[in-house]
Structure formats: C-alpha cells, structure tokens
Amino acid sequence: KEIRRYFKEDELESFFDPKYYLRWVDHIFDRLGILA
C-alpha cells in the first residue's frame, strides 16, 4: 500500500499488466535470437 503514494491507480494497473511483461519477453527473445 506504500507504493500507492508514488503511483496513480492507472499507473499501478499498467505496471502490473501482464501484456506489458509479455511485450518485454518478446523483445528479449528477439535480442537473444530465439523464436517465440
């Protein structure tokens, strides 16, 4: 709950959005040359 002081509600939702991490995973795989 301390985190809420530094982030807005919509920012928290996007921060924990699975799609956000999936996009990073795809990027990392591309960098490593692995087909996802």
mmJSON file of the N, C-alpha and C atoms, coordinates in Angstrom:
{"data_MODEL":{"atom_site":{
"group_PDB":["ATOM","ATOM","ATOM","ATOM","ATOM","ATOM","ATOM","ATOM","ATOM","ATOM","ATOM","ATOM","ATOM","ATOM","ATOM","ATOM","ATOM","ATOM","ATOM","ATOM","ATOM","ATOM","ATOM","ATOM","ATOM","ATOM","ATOM","ATOM","ATOM","ATOM","ATOM","ATOM","ATOM","ATOM","ATOM","ATOM","ATOM","ATOM","ATOM","ATOM","ATOM","ATOM","ATOM","ATOM","ATOM","ATOM","ATOM","ATOM","ATOM","ATOM","ATOM","ATOM","ATOM","ATOM","ATOM","ATOM","ATOM","ATOM","ATOM","ATOM","ATOM","ATOM","ATOM","ATOM","ATOM","ATOM","ATOM","ATOM","ATOM","ATOM","ATOM","ATOM","ATOM","ATOM","ATOM","ATOM","ATOM","ATOM","ATOM","ATOM","ATOM","ATOM","ATOM","ATOM","ATOM","ATOM","ATOM","ATOM","ATOM","ATOM","ATOM","ATOM","ATOM","ATOM","ATOM","ATOM","ATOM","ATOM","ATOM","ATOM","ATOM","ATOM","ATOM","ATOM","ATOM","ATOM","ATOM","ATOM"],
"id":[1,2,3,4,5,6,7,8,9,10,11,12,13,14,15,16,17,18,19,20,21,22,23,24,25,26,27,28,29,30,31,32,33,34,35,36,37,38,39,40,41,42,43,44,45,46,47,48,49,50,51,52,53,54,55,56,57,58,59,60,61,62,63,64,65,66,67,68,69,70,71,72,73,74,75,76,77,78,79,80,81,82,83,84,85,86,87,88,89,90,91,92,93,94,95,96,97,98,99,100,101,102,103,104,105,106,107,108],
"type_symbol":["N","C","C","N","C","C","N","C","C","N","C","C","N","C","C","N","C","C","N","C","C","N","C","C","N","C","C","N","C","C","N","C","C","N","C","C","N","C","C","N","C","C","N","C","C","N","C","C","N","C","C","N","C","C","N","C","C","N","C","C","N","C","C","N","C","C","N","C","C","N","C","C","N","C","C","N","C","C","N","C","C","N","C","C","N","C","C","N","C","C","N","C","C","N","C","C","N","C","C","N","C","C","N","C","C","N","C","C"],
"label_atom_id":["N","CA","C","N","CA","C","N","CA","C","N","CA","C","N","CA","C","N","CA","C","N","CA","C","N","CA","C","N","CA","C","N","CA","C","N","CA","C","N","CA","C","N","CA","C","N","CA","C","N","CA","C","N","CA","C","N","CA","C","N","CA","C","N","CA","C","N","CA","C","N","CA","C","N","CA","C","N","CA","C","N","CA","C","N","CA","C","N","CA","C","N","CA","C","N","CA","C","N","CA","C","N","CA","C","N","CA","C","N","CA","C","N","CA","C","N","CA","C","N","CA","C","N","CA","C"],
"label_alt_id":[null,null,null,null,null,null,null,null,null,null,null,null,null,null,null,null,null,null,null,null,null,null,null,null,null,null,null,null,null,null,null,null,null,null,null,null,null,null,null,null,null,null,null,null,null,null,null,null,null,null,null,null,null,null,null,null,null,null,null,null,null,null,null,null,null,null,null,null,null,null,null,null,null,null,null,null,null,null,null,null,null,null,null,null,null,null,null,null,null,null,null,null,null,null,null,null,null,null,null,null,null,null,null,null,null,null,null,null],
"label_comp_id":["LYS","LYS","LYS","GLU","GLU","GLU","ILE","ILE","ILE","ARG","ARG","ARG","ARG","ARG","ARG","TYR","TYR","TYR","PHE","PHE","PHE","LYS","LYS","LYS","GLU","GLU","GLU","ASP","ASP","ASP","GLU","GLU","GLU","LEU","LEU","LEU","GLU","GLU","GLU","SER","SER","SER","PHE","PHE","PHE","PHE","PHE","PHE","ASP","ASP","ASP","PRO","PRO","PRO","LYS","LYS","LYS","TYR","TYR","TYR","TYR","TYR","TYR","LEU","LEU","LEU","ARG","ARG","ARG","TRP","TRP","TRP","VAL","VAL","VAL","ASP","ASP","ASP","HIS","HIS","HIS","ILE","ILE","ILE","PHE","PHE","PHE","ASP","ASP","ASP","ARG","ARG","ARG","LEU","LEU","LEU","GLY","GLY","GLY","ILE","ILE","ILE","LEU","LEU","LEU","ALA","ALA","ALA"],
"label_asym_id":["A","A","A","A","A","A","A","A","A","A","A","A","A","A","A","A","A","A","A","A","A","A","A","A","A","A","A","A","A","A","A","A","A","A","A","A","A","A","A","A","A","A","A","A","A","A","A","A","A","A","A","A","A","A","A","A","A","A","A","A","A","A","A","A","A","A","A","A","A","A","A","A","A","A","A","A","A","A","A","A","A","A","A","A","A","A","A","A","A","A","A","A","A","A","A","A","A","A","A","A","A","A","A","A","A","A","A","A"],
"label_entity_id":["1","1","1","1","1","1","1","1","1","1","1","1","1","1","1","1","1","1","1","1","1","1","1","1","1","1","1","1","1","1","1","1","1","1","1","1","1","1","1","1","1","1","1","1","1","1","1","1","1","1","1","1","1","1","1","1","1","1","1","1","1","1","1","1","1","1","1","1","1","1","1","1","1","1","1","1","1","1","1","1","1","1","1","1","1","1","1","1","1","1","1","1","1","1","1","1","1","1","1","1","1","1","1","1","1","1","1","1"],
"label_seq_id":[1,1,1,2,2,2,3,3,3,4,4,4,5,5,5,6,6,6,7,7,7,8,8,8,9,9,9,10,10,10,11,11,11,12,12,12,13,13,13,14,14,14,15,15,15,16,16,16,17,17,17,18,18,18,19,19,19,20,20,20,21,21,21,22,22,22,23,23,23,24,24,24,25,25,25,26,26,26,27,27,27,28,28,28,29,29,29,30,30,30,31,31,31,32,32,32,33,33,33,34,34,34,35,35,35,36,36,36],
"pdbx_PDB_ins_code":[null,null,null,null,null,null,null,null,null,null,null,null,null,null,null,null,null,null,null,null,null,null,null,null,null,null,null,null,null,null,null,null,null,null,null,null,null,null,null,null,null,null,null,null,null,null,null,null,null,null,null,null,null,null,null,null,null,null,null,null,null,null,null,null,null,null,null,null,null,null,null,null,null,null,null,null,null,null,null,null,null,null,null,null,null,null,null,null,null,null,null,null,null,null,null,null,null,null,null,null,null,null,null,null,null,null,null,null],
"Cartn_x":[0.826,0.0,0.864,2.12,3.037,3.289,3.234,3.511,2.478,1.259,0.178,0.509,1.404,1.787,2.535,3.271,4.141,3.521,2.503,1.89,0.396,-0.12,-1.559,-2.189,-3.498,-4.187,-3.967,-4.121,-3.969,-2.52,-1.579,-0.17,0.121,-0.537,-0.357,-0.885,-2.045,-2.636,-1.733,-1.195,-0.315,1.002,1.399,2.652,2.576,1.372,1.178,0.466,0.38,-0.301,0.543,-0.005,0.73,1.185,0.388,0.735,2.028,2.253,3.469,4.694,4.6,5.732,5.888,4.769,4.828,5.545,5.329,5.984,7.49,7.893,9.314,9.932,9.195,9.687,9.934,9.002,9.167,10.406,10.621,11.776,13.077,13.086,14.284,14.581,13.546,13.736,14.292,13.808,14.307,15.782,16.171,17.569,18.457,17.922,18.683,18.656,17.778,17.686,16.853,15.978,15.11,13.725,13.205,11.868,10.823,9.927,8.888,7.607],
"Cartn_y":[-1.199,0.0,1.253,1.116,2.256,2.722,1.781,2.097,3.075,3.008,3.861,5.344,5.659,7.057,7.589,6.713,7.154,6.933,6.061,5.765,6.044,6.484,6.662,5.294,5.21,3.935,3.358,4.186,3.696,3.294,3.964,3.618,2.28,2.009,0.729,-0.408,-0.19,-1.233,-1.555,-0.528,-0.752,-1.358,-1.053,-1.557,-3.065,-3.542,-4.97,-5.653,-4.954,-5.512,-6.614,-7.839,-8.968,-8.669,-7.925,-7.607,-6.799,-5.979,-5.163,-6.056,-7.096,-8.004,-8.911,-9.322,-10.175,-9.455,-8.152,-7.364,-7.342,-7.261,-7.267,-8.623,-9.716,-11.074,-11.275,-10.816,-10.92,-10.154,-8.992,-8.163,-8.868,-9.453,-10.156,-11.363,-12.124,-13.288,-12.869,-11.747,-11.247,-10.896,-10.32,-9.937,-11.173,-12.229,-13.466,-14.329,-13.97,-14.737,-15.995,-15.991,-17.148,-16.861,-17.825,-17.654,-17.925,-16.962,-17.142,-17.648],
"Cartn_z":[0.0,0.0,0.0,0.399,0.38,-1.047,-1.981,-3.383,-3.931,-3.422,-3.912,-3.743,-2.838,-2.636,-3.852,-4.514,-5.606,-6.98,-7.033,-8.328,-8.295,-9.448,-9.569,-9.821,-9.681,-9.864,-11.255,-12.295,-13.662,-13.929,-13.282,-13.453,-12.794,-11.666,-10.986,-11.846,-12.474,-13.31,-14.487,-15.138,-16.28,-15.811,-14.581,-14.026,-13.792,-13.459,-13.208,-14.371,-15.507,-16.674,-17.297,-17.394,-17.994,-19.416,-20.166,-21.555,-21.605,-20.595,-20.529,-20.444,-19.619,-19.449,-20.649,-21.261,-22.447,-23.576,-23.681,-24.722,-24.476,-23.206,-22.867,-23.153,-22.848,-23.095,-24.582,-25.408,-26.861,-27.302,-26.736,-27.079,-26.691,-25.506,-25.028,-25.908,-26.269,-27.131,-28.485,-28.998,-30.285,-30.175,-29.063,-28.85,-28.745,-28.152,-27.978,-29.232,-30.165,-31.401,-31.239,-30.256,-30.021,-30.594,-31.314,-31.873,-30.802,-30.593,-29.586,-30.239],
"occupancy":[1.0,1.0,1.0,1.0,1.0,1.0,1.0,1.0,1.0,1.0,1.0,1.0,1.0,1.0,1.0,1.0,1.0,1.0,1.0,1.0,1.0,1.0,1.0,1.0,1.0,1.0,1.0,1.0,1.0,1.0,1.0,1.0,1.0,1.0,1.0,1.0,1.0,1.0,1.0,1.0,1.0,1.0,1.0,1.0,1.0,1.0,1.0,1.0,1.0,1.0,1.0,1.0,1.0,1.0,1.0,1.0,1.0,1.0,1.0,1.0,1.0,1.0,1.0,1.0,1.0,1.0,1.0,1.0,1.0,1.0,1.0,1.0,1.0,1.0,1.0,1.0,1.0,1.0,1.0,1.0,1.0,1.0,1.0,1.0,1.0,1.0,1.0,1.0,1.0,1.0,1.0,1.0,1.0,1.0,1.0,1.0,1.0,1.0,1.0,1.0,1.0,1.0,1.0,1.0,1.0,1.0,1.0,1.0],
"B_iso_or_equiv":[0.0,0.0,0.0,0.0,0.0,0.0,0.0,0.0,0.0,0.0,0.0,0.0,0.0,0.0,0.0,0.0,0.0,0.0,0.0,0.0,0.0,0.0,0.0,0.0,0.0,0.0,0.0,0.0,0.0,0.0,0.0,0.0,0.0,0.0,0.0,0.0,0.0,0.0,0.0,0.0,0.0,0.0,0.0,0.0,0.0,0.0,0.0,0.0,0.0,0.0,0.0,0.0,0.0,0.0,0.0,0.0,0.0,0.0,0.0,0.0,0.0,0.0,0.0,0.0,0.0,0.0,0.0,0.0,0.0,0.0,0.0,0.0,0.0,0.0,0.0,0.0,0.0,0.0,0.0,0.0,0.0,0.0,0.0,0.0,0.0,0.0,0.0,0.0,0.0,0.0,0.0,0.0,0.0,0.0,0.0,0.0,0.0,0.0,0.0,0.0,0.0,0.0,0.0,0.0,0.0,0.0,0.0,0.0],
"pdbx_formal_charge":[null,null,null,null,null,null,null,null,null,null,null,null,null,null,null,null,null,null,null,null,null,null,null,null,null,null,null,null,null,null,null,null,null,null,null,null,null,null,null,null,null,null,null,null,null,null,null,null,null,null,null,null,null,null,null,null,null,null,null,null,null,null,null,null,null,null,null,null,null,null,null,null,null,null,null,null,null,null,null,null,null,null,null,null,null,null,null,null,null,null,null,null,null,null,null,null,null,null,null,null,null,null,null,null,null,null,null,null],
"auth_seq_id":[1,1,1,2,2,2,3,3,3,4,4,4,5,5,5,6,6,6,7,7,7,8,8,8,9,9,9,10,10,10,11,11,11,12,12,12,13,13,13,14,14,14,15,15,15,16,16,16,17,17,17,18,18,18,19,19,19,20,20,20,21,21,21,22,22,22,23,23,23,24,24,24,25,25,25,26,26,26,27,27,27,28,28,28,29,29,29,30,30,30,31,31,31,32,32,32,33,33,33,34,34,34,35,35,35,36,36,36],
"auth_comp_id":["LYS","LYS","LYS","GLU","GLU","GLU","ILE","ILE","ILE","ARG","ARG","ARG","ARG","ARG","ARG","TYR","TYR","TYR","PHE","PHE","PHE","LYS","LYS","LYS","GLU","GLU","GLU","ASP","ASP","ASP","GLU","GLU","GLU","LEU","LEU","LEU","GLU","GLU","GLU","SER","SER","SER","PHE","PHE","PHE","PHE","PHE","PHE","ASP","ASP","ASP","PRO","PRO","PRO","LYS","LYS","LYS","TYR","TYR","TYR","TYR","TYR","TYR","LEU","LEU","LEU","ARG","ARG","ARG","TRP","TRP","TRP","VAL","VAL","VAL","ASP","ASP","ASP","HIS","HIS","HIS","ILE","ILE","ILE","PHE","PHE","PHE","ASP","ASP","ASP","ARG","ARG","ARG","LEU","LEU","LEU","GLY","GLY","GLY","ILE","ILE","ILE","LEU","LEU","LEU","ALA","ALA","ALA"],
"auth_asym_id":["A","A","A","A","A","A","A","A","A","A","A","A","A","A","A","A","A","A","A","A","A","A","A","A","A","A","A","A","A","A","A","A","A","A","A","A","A","A","A","A","A","A","A","A","A","A","A","A","A","A","A","A","A","A","A","A","A","A","A","A","A","A","A","A","A","A","A","A","A","A","A","A","A","A","A","A","A","A","A","A","A","A","A","A","A","A","A","A","A","A","A","A","A","A","A","A","A","A","A","A","A","A","A","A","A","A","A","A"],
"auth_atom_id":["N","CA","C","N","CA","C","N","CA","C","N","CA","C","N","CA","C","N","CA","C","N","CA","C","N","CA","C","N","CA","C","N","CA","C","N","CA","C","N","CA","C","N","CA","C","N","CA","C","N","CA","C","N","CA","C","N","CA","C","N","CA","C","N","CA","C","N","CA","C","N","CA","C","N","CA","C","N","CA","C","N","CA","C","N","CA","C","N","CA","C","N","CA","C","N","CA","C","N","CA","C","N","CA","C","N","CA","C","N","CA","C","N","CA","C","N","CA","C","N","CA","C","N","CA","C"],
"pdbx_PDB_model_num":[1,1,1,1,1,1,1,1,1,1,1,1,1,1,1,1,1,1,1,1,1,1,1,1,1,1,1,1,1,1,1,1,1,1,1,1,1,1,1,1,1,1,1,1,1,1,1,1,1,1,1,1,1,1,1,1,1,1,1,1,1,1,1,1,1,1,1,1,1,1,1,1,1,1,1,1,1,1,1,1,1,1,1,1,1,1,1,1,1,1,1,1,1,1,1,1,1,1,1,1,1,1,1,1,1,1,1,1]
}}}
